[in-house]
Amino acid sequence: MSKGLRGVTVLTLVIVVLSCGAASAYTLTVGSPGCDYTEIQDAVDNASAGYTILVYNGIYAENVWINNKDLTIRGEDRGTTIIDGGGSGDCVYVSSADVIISGFTINNASGYGIRASGSDFSLNNATIRDCGKDAIHFSYGKSLTLRDGILENCGGGLIYDEYKTAATGNATIERN
């Protein structure tokens, strides 16, 4: 292998590794090759309680189910990190877990954009649009927080029942 080709190969490998950042023992990355996973659900399935999942820009055509795991899931950029439900079911379902989700656009669910039950749930810096049912449906949890959210063009906006506390800030709910 020529010296120039070796240099290009090494540089390419460095760029791929750096694009996913340095992951700690409690952080998993999702994105292009070189990250820990290419799908969000795979990272959720392999995470332990307390982990952070960093999701890099891209369109993730999947439905994400979080059951009984306390996690933080952060998208790189709300406008370009997209969970697309593919017109099937709920985009994100959270059950019996304390979960923070931030930095995403969540769209194209035939069901709910996000459905959470029995959870402490926080949604920050996110857009939920084009869902067949409510953008967000929460039930039977301890606390719900919605900050800097846009909920639009869904069957309904924000529905919550049997929550002990709920807080919103800078939320736009329209065309639901």
N, C-alpha and C positions, 0 to 999 in steps of 0.2 A: 504494500500500500504506500503510495507516495506521501511525502511529508504534508503537502497541501491538502490531500484528501483526508488524512488522519486529523488534521486541524479542523476541517469542516465537520467531520464526524463527532469529534469531541465537543465542539461548539454546539452542535445540534443536540447532543445528549444533555449538556448543561442547561440549554434553554428549556428543554422538556421538563427536566427535574425542577428548575426554578419556577416554571409556570404554575406548579402546584404548591410552591412554598414549602417551608420546613414544617412538617407535621410533628406535633408533640405526641407523647404516648396517649393523650386524651383527645386528639384531633384526627379526624379522618377527612380526606379530600376526595371530591368528586369532580370529574371533568375529563379532559383529554388524556390520552395515554401518558403515563408517568404519574398520574394521580393514583390514589389507593383504589378508587372505583370509578366506573363510567356511568353508573346508575345510582340515584339517590336511595332507592329501596335497598339495594345491596349494602350500602353504607349503614343504613338504619338497622338492617338485620344483623350486621356484624359489630355494631357499636354496643358498648356497655353503658349502663346508667351513668350520667354525668359527662358523657362525651360531647364534643362539639363537632359538627359536620360542616365543613366549608365547601360550598358548591360554586364552581366557577361558571362564568358566562356560557350559555348554551340553551338549547331547547331540550328539555327532558320529557319525552313522551311516556308518561307513566302515572300510575296512581300510587300514592305513598301512604302506607299504613304504619302507624306507630302505636304499639301496644305495650303498656306497662314498662316504658323506658323513659327516664327523664333525660331529655336531650335539648341541645341548642342547634338549630339548623340555620346557617347564614348563607344567603346568596351573595355573589360578588357585586351584582348591580341589579336593582329592581327592574329596570327596563330591558335588560338583556339576559337575565337568569330566569327562565320560564319553566314552570311545571305545566305541561299540557295534558289534560286528562283524556284526550282523544275521543271526547263525547261519550265516555263510559264511566258510570258510577261517580263517586266522590273523588275529587282530586287529592285531598289530604284528609285522612281519618286518624284521630287521636283518641285513644282510650286509656283511662286510668294512668295518666302520666303527666308530669310537669314539663311542658314543652314551650320553648321560645322559637319562633320562626321569624326571620327578617330578611329583607332584600330580595324579594321574589315578585314576579307576576304569576298568578295562578289562574288558569283559564280552561275553558272548553270541557266542563264537566256536565254530564247529563243529570247528575245529582247535585250535591252541595260542593261549593268551592272548598270549604273546610268544615268538617263536622268533628266536634269534640264532645266527649262524654266522660264525666268523672275525672276531670283534669283541671289543673291550673294551667292556663293557656295565655300566652302573650304573642301578639302579632304586631310587628313593627315594620315600617317602611315597605309596605307591600300593596300590590294591586290585585284585586280579585274581580274577574269579569267573565261574562258569557257563560253562566252556569244555568242549568235547567231549574234548580231549586234555589234556596237562599245562598247568598255569597258565603255567609258564616252562620252556622247553627251550633250553639253550645247548650249543653244540658248537664245538670247534676254535678257541678264542679265547685271549687272553692273560690277561684278568682279568674277573671277575664280582663285582659288589657288589650286595647286596640289603639295604636299610636301611628300617626302619619299613614293612614290607610285610605285607599280608594276602592270602593265597592260599587261596581256598575254593571248594568245590563244583565242582571240575574233575575231569577224568579222572585226573589225577595232580598232584602238587605242583610241586616244583622238581627238574628233571633237568639235570645238567650233566656233560659228558664232554670229555676232552681240553682242559681249561682249566689254565693254569699256576697261577693263584691264584683263590681264591674266598673271599669274606667276607660274613657276614650279621650283622645286628644288629637286635634288636627285631622279628623276623619271626614271624608267626602262620601256620601251615599246618594247615588243618583241613578235614574232610569231603571229602577228595580220594580 
